[in-house]
């Protein structure tokens, strides 16, 4: 699944992703996305409507409207799997959320000191902590999806799967992996699927610190 969004709508979603589960006011969204230019609240509403269409969020459970205040992004902790041998929309939606959240984190970290060239991010294969009957079911689908979505942003340079996945089950530390890949940030994580729920954890690591 690809989320086709206009630049302003993507920036609105990024602003919401920077503060998951928190209410972001319309005024703050206008300041972030339109740099304080004189636009009406209708501009924000149009972007929210476009995001909801892209996410199939007609019930407004993902992007919540907070009356007279603003909007709130609700990220799911896990997703129910209705057809265990297919990739239903819920999984694809989760992958999209993961990638968008990581993009938002990247922008948050990098905004204060904008580098002269795009920062380089390496996504390592996620560890699989699923129970024996389900281990390997997702394979590298999660980390591959993250690579695909991050690569859509020209503000970032993403290491290829072939290069980053060679460090699967390595004894090298993150700083050494980052050095060998010449990456500024390394994204690592894990996945656990029990046949009905998928739980994903991840962390974005700054090579410098």
ABEGO torsion letter per residue (X at the ends): XBBBBBAAAAAAAAAAAABBGBBBBAAAAAAAAAGGBBBBAAAAAAAAAAAAAAAGBAAGAABBBBBGAEBBBBBBABBBBABAABBBAAAAAAAAAAAAAAAAAAAAAAAABBBABBBBBBBBBBBBABBAAABGAAEAAAAAAAAAAAAABAABBBBBAAAAAAABGBABBAAAAAAAAGBABBBBBBBBBAGABBBBBBBBBBAAX
